[in-house]
Every structure is written in C-alpha cells, then in structure tokens.
Amino acid sequence: MPIEMQRRKELDRSISGLFEMRRRFPDPALEGVVIDICGYRETAAGHFRNVEYASLTVPLVISFAEPFAIGLGRTPGDNDRFASFAAGLFAGPVMIESFGGACCIQVNFTPLGARRFFRLPMSGLTDSMVVLDDVLGAEGMALREQLGNAPDWTARFDLAEAFVAARLESAAETPLEIAWAYDRIIASGGRTRIASLAERLGWSRKHLADKFSDATGIGPKTLSRIVRFNRALGLSRQPTADWADIAADCGYADQAHLVREFREFAGETPTALSVR
C-alpha cells in the first residue's frame, strides 16, 4: 500500500506516556457496515474515565489485557467488568473506566451492518454487553488469538477487516424496506414521521417497530430520537451555537424538550456539555 494511502486510512491519536490510539477507516467494500476500527493500549498506570453518549454505533471489542469497567447510564461497579464483547444500542450515556492496563481492538459497526455481521436479532444485544464467544463462537475466540499474536496495529486492522469481509460474503442482505426506512430517518435528521414511513411501506406501525427491533435493536421512534440528539449535539459545537435555534432546527417542541432529551441521552444538560 502506498505510504500516502496508508496515512489516509489510519490516524494516530496517541498521547505519549498515557496511551496509544490508532484509528482506521475501513475499505470501501465495507461502507455502510463498518464505521471504523480502533486500536487502544494504555501505557501508564492510572484511572481513565470516559463517557459515551447515546449513538448508533455497535462496537465489537476484542481485548488482549485487562477488562474495562462499564456502566449503562451509571457509574460502573466492581462487578461490571468486560473484556471481549459486543454491545448493542443503548439510549443513554455509557460510563467506561479502565485502570492503566487495557489493550484492545474495537470494530465499530452501523446498526444494520451489525445485524448482517453477527447474524443475530439485534434486540438480543440491546442495552447489554454480550461476551465474545456468545456472539461469534469459536470463530471469535480464534480471531482474538490471531489479533493478540499480530505484530502491530496495522496487521491487526488487516486481520479484523478480512474477518468482517469473510463473514459478510455469506450474510443475508438487509431487507430493502428496512434499509429504505432507516435511510429516511437518517437523512431527515430524525424528523420524519414514523406513521408516514409505515404508511409508505403498507405496514402497521407495530410491524415496522418489530422489524426495526430485529434489524437495529430499537424501534424507529427511539432511533429517530438518537439521530436528532446527535444532530443537536453536533450543532452545539459550532462557535455561534444558540440552544433555542438548535432546538427549533432539530425539530424539538421547545428548548425544554431539548434539555430533557439531553438529560436522557447524555446524562447532562446542554449547558453542562457546552462548557467542556
């Protein structure tokens, strides 16, 4: 691979003396399935804390060292330790802690891509972390060993991409109706009416909700709310952001409505987030 292409595909976000973090954008053949692949290794003792807000990312984490402490919507406890696992969508903040000895690779899937890759109803992963052998069986454990023995992050990324591509070769395609409805929700910023989608498809709202639960793990209404929240969050990071304007632009009934959604999906008010 030419050096310039390598630089475009992989980003180094390491902080010397604390951790290594590498990120690869996937091959175009995996577009719509994989968002990115990340490598992470802590290089100093300490207590690392991170909060991830509600998103449409389905991670597969394969660990080679100490587990993470993870709490859904709360601070993790002593028993909330997870090493290699897949996590479904969660409509709230996720608190992640590590203690200086973590090392892992993480493949981040789109919801529809995860359904194809795991070949399981995504409702089985919703609001939970499911251990590696329960979602990928012996194949997953063999992959973990290969990744752990690989000489560097680039080799690990290559192995992970090849593994995903191989599973997709025999995976069922996303039903066209679900792909269309999902794309409409994304393109509208979460503002399209669910009743209109069901009507266009000739389905009842319950049937649409059941199909979305299988394909993404959540119903179309919850998915729309997460899309809308993330759009508002993105707009809030602009230098001239105004919360009243953001609320109106994103389709919230009023600013109070936006505040309630931020409390649910981020665990904090918009004002608290804006000062970070």
Wavefront OBJ file of the C-alpha trace (Angstrom):
o trace
v 0.000 0.000 0.000
v 1.446 3.445 -0.888
v 2.539 5.466 2.141
v 0.112 8.320 1.386
v -2.851 5.928 1.208
v -1.718 4.359 4.495
v -1.757 7.795 6.123
v -5.261 8.446 4.853
v -6.569 5.137 6.169
v -5.006 5.237 9.625
v -4.924 8.066 12.169
v -2.681 8.134 15.228
v -4.324 9.798 18.241
v -1.896 8.541 20.865
v -0.841 10.620 23.859
v 2.761 9.887 24.773
v 3.138 8.396 28.216
v -0.577 7.676 28.607
v -1.968 5.569 25.776
v -1.696 4.526 22.144
v -4.781 5.053 19.971
v -4.928 4.221 16.293
v -7.944 4.523 14.014
v -8.506 3.030 10.584
v -11.303 3.889 8.198
v -12.477 0.670 6.532
v -12.097 -0.467 2.972
v -14.826 0.972 0.695
v -16.210 -2.568 0.338
v -17.298 -2.349 3.996
v -19.033 1.019 3.614
v -22.371 1.066 5.407
v -21.281 -1.866 7.592
v -18.167 -0.723 9.458
v -17.721 2.860 10.662
v -14.091 2.468 11.719
v -11.656 0.183 13.529
v -9.717 1.413 16.550
v -6.700 0.098 18.430
v -6.113 1.164 22.029
v -3.361 0.381 24.540
v -2.709 2.091 27.844
v 0.948 2.765 28.613
v 0.753 4.260 32.104
v -0.847 3.344 35.385
v -3.878 5.406 36.231
v -7.635 5.617 36.318
v -9.083 6.542 32.943
v -12.713 7.658 32.657
v -14.796 8.251 29.549
v -18.492 8.895 28.905
v -20.016 7.960 25.559
v -23.368 9.488 24.703
v -26.206 7.620 23.011
v -25.185 6.821 19.442
v -25.885 4.494 16.541
v -22.578 2.653 16.909
v -22.489 -1.076 17.688
v -18.990 -1.976 18.959
v -17.189 -5.288 18.919
v -14.355 -5.103 21.468
v -11.615 -7.727 21.494
v -9.305 -7.377 24.478
v -5.767 -8.684 24.990
v -5.256 -7.419 28.537
v -7.267 -6.022 31.463
v -11.044 -5.633 31.129
v -12.942 -2.357 31.157
v -15.461 -1.341 33.809
v -18.677 -0.345 32.027
v -21.937 1.029 33.387
v -25.007 1.729 31.292
v -26.447 5.020 32.497
v -24.495 4.843 35.755
v -21.043 4.610 37.274
v -19.793 1.018 36.894
v -19.479 -1.134 39.973
v -16.921 -3.750 40.994
v -18.789 -6.486 39.121
v -19.160 -4.546 35.865
v -16.003 -5.865 34.179
v -15.988 -6.682 30.465
v -13.096 -7.777 28.275
v -14.056 -9.118 24.816
v -17.691 -8.433 23.970
v -20.260 -6.918 21.614
v -22.545 -4.141 22.842
v -25.937 -3.287 21.404
v -27.511 0.144 21.186
v -28.307 1.899 24.458
v -30.465 5.031 24.605
v -28.403 6.747 27.268
v -24.851 7.561 28.399
v -22.293 4.789 28.864
v -19.645 5.220 31.572
v -16.333 3.476 30.810
v -13.403 3.155 33.195
v -10.010 1.468 32.866
v -7.005 1.254 35.130
v -3.848 1.550 33.054
v -3.669 -1.994 31.701
v -6.220 -2.031 28.871
v -5.305 -3.133 25.343
v -7.922 -3.899 22.706
v -9.117 -3.556 19.159
v -12.632 -2.241 18.532
v -14.655 -2.650 15.359
v -17.493 -0.129 15.227
v -20.483 -1.247 13.158
v -23.536 0.555 11.910
v -26.731 -0.990 13.335
v -27.709 -2.575 10.006
v -24.134 -3.673 9.409
v -24.017 -5.302 12.849
v -27.202 -7.257 12.074
v -25.578 -8.707 8.961
v -22.244 -9.386 10.646
v -23.496 -11.024 13.842
v -26.418 -12.787 12.067
v -28.498 -12.355 15.208
v -31.580 -10.262 16.015
v -30.080 -7.055 17.367
v -32.726 -6.976 20.099
v -30.598 -9.647 21.794
v -27.781 -7.113 22.247
v -29.840 -4.058 23.183
v -28.858 -2.429 26.496
v -26.228 -5.072 27.183
v -22.686 -6.338 26.673
v -22.561 -9.902 25.311
v -19.312 -11.863 25.636
v -17.353 -12.717 22.506
v -17.939 -16.457 22.382
v -21.703 -15.949 22.724
v -21.862 -13.751 19.611
v -19.109 -15.261 17.434
v -18.410 -18.653 18.987
v -15.169 -20.477 18.224
v -14.524 -18.165 15.250
v -14.410 -15.188 17.541
v -12.048 -16.843 20.004
v -9.715 -17.848 17.156
v -9.779 -14.263 15.886
v -8.869 -12.986 19.343
v -5.821 -15.265 19.427
v -4.728 -14.155 15.947
v -5.122 -10.490 16.821
v -3.222 -10.915 20.073
v -0.306 -12.536 18.227
v -0.184 -9.929 15.444
v 2.995 -7.797 15.467
v 1.411 -4.326 15.250
v -1.821 -2.359 14.847
v -1.712 -2.364 11.056
v -1.559 -6.157 10.993
v -4.425 -6.322 13.488
v -6.528 -3.957 11.394
v -5.866 -6.100 8.312
v -6.950 -9.249 10.168
v -10.113 -7.611 11.519
v -11.130 -6.238 8.112
v -10.560 -9.613 6.447
v -12.614 -11.369 9.126
v -15.548 -8.976 8.717
v -15.429 -9.192 4.914
v -15.395 -13.004 5.010
v -18.469 -13.175 7.266
v -20.336 -10.733 5.065
v -19.849 -12.912 1.982
v -22.487 -15.338 3.244
v -24.588 -12.863 5.227
v -28.167 -12.045 4.284
v -28.735 -8.578 2.840
v -30.741 -6.045 4.820
v -34.410 -6.125 3.694
v -34.971 -3.293 1.244
v -37.912 -1.918 3.227
v -35.841 -1.604 6.410
v -32.864 -0.120 4.583
v -35.156 2.460 2.960
v -36.880 3.418 6.229
v -33.559 3.606 8.093
v -32.041 5.851 5.425
v -35.093 8.128 5.520
v -34.726 8.585 9.274
v -31.005 9.354 8.982
v -31.434 11.736 6.040
v -34.196 13.675 7.812
v -32.134 14.145 10.966
v -34.708 12.100 12.861
v -37.578 14.372 11.876
v -39.518 12.109 9.512
v -42.861 10.831 10.868
v -42.849 7.131 11.719
v -46.511 6.835 10.745
v -45.640 8.141 7.277
v -42.894 5.537 6.873
v -45.245 2.731 7.870
v -47.917 4.025 5.505
v -45.493 4.222 2.587
v -44.455 0.632 3.216
v -48.008 -0.600 3.658
v -47.161 -1.828 7.139
v -48.690 -1.217 10.536
v -46.592 0.799 12.978
v -46.250 -2.306 15.157
v -44.938 -4.356 12.246
v -42.424 -1.626 11.426
v -41.342 -1.460 15.072
v -40.876 -5.253 15.207
v -38.770 -5.215 12.045
v -36.624 -2.369 13.382
v -36.139 -4.164 16.696
v -34.745 -7.166 14.824
v -32.565 -5.058 12.498
v -31.247 -2.414 14.917
v -32.268 -3.435 18.432
v -34.528 -0.420 18.927
v -37.750 0.900 17.424
v -37.836 3.588 14.730
v -39.044 6.230 17.194
v -36.110 5.706 19.553
v -33.721 5.609 16.612
v -35.135 8.920 15.388
v -34.645 10.492 18.805
v -30.995 9.379 18.933
v -30.394 10.745 15.431
v -31.978 14.060 16.405
v -29.949 14.243 19.629
v -26.671 13.646 17.813
v -27.506 16.284 15.228
v -28.228 18.774 18.011
v -25.003 17.781 19.756
v -23.044 18.396 16.561
v -24.646 21.800 16.009
v -23.883 22.791 19.606
v -20.150 22.545 18.908
v -20.233 25.353 16.375
v -18.799 28.671 17.638
v -22.068 30.566 17.176
v -24.344 27.869 18.610
v -27.597 29.037 20.192
v -29.666 26.452 22.036
v -33.035 27.943 21.103
v -32.075 27.917 17.423
v -30.734 24.368 17.691
v -33.967 23.170 19.315
v -36.044 24.668 16.500
v -33.711 23.465 13.746
v -33.700 19.892 15.039
v -37.450 19.645 15.487
v -37.778 19.797 19.268
v -41.045 21.230 20.575
v -39.103 23.832 22.569
v -35.839 24.277 24.432
v -37.176 22.431 27.479
v -37.838 19.416 25.269
v -34.219 19.520 24.065
v -32.969 19.690 27.662
v -34.988 16.591 28.620
v -33.577 14.648 25.671
v -30.008 15.650 26.541
v -30.502 14.532 30.123
v -31.703 11.131 28.894
v -29.139 10.525 26.143
v -26.069 12.277 27.604
v -26.823 12.287 31.318
v -26.230 16.042 31.402
v -27.877 19.290 30.411
v -26.874 21.052 27.169
v -25.294 23.854 29.215
v -23.097 21.412 31.138
v -21.900 19.841 27.890
v -21.190 23.168 26.236
v -18.620 24.204 28.837
v -16.468 21.081 28.352
l 1 2 3 4 5 6 7 8 9 10 11 12 13 14 15 16 17 18 19 20 21 22 23 24 25 26 27 28 29 30 31 32 33 34 35 36 37 38 39 40 41 42 43 44 45 46 47 48 49 50 51 52 53 54 55 56 57 58 59 60 61 62 63 64 65 66 67 68 69 70 71 72 73 74 75 76 77 78 79 80 81 82 83 84 85 86 87 88 89 90 91 92 93 94 95 96 97 98 99 100 101 102 103 104 105 106 107 108 109 110 111 112 113 114 115 116 117 118 119 120 121 122 123 124 125 126 127 128 129 130 131 132 133 134 135 136 137 138 139 140 141 142 143 144 145 146 147 148 149 150 151 152 153 154 155 156 157 158 159 160 161 162 163 164 165 166 167 168 169 170 171 172 173 174 175 176 177 178 179 180 181 182 183 184 185 186 187 188 189 190 191 192 193 194 195 196 197 198 199 200 201 202 203 204 205 206 207 208 209 210 211 212 213 214 215 216 217 218 219 220 221 222 223 224 225 226 227 228 229 230 231 232 233 234 235 236 237 238 239 240 241 242 243 244 245 246 247 248 249 250 251 252 253 254 255 256 257 258 259 260 261 262 263 264 265 266 267 268 269 270 271 272 273 274 275 276
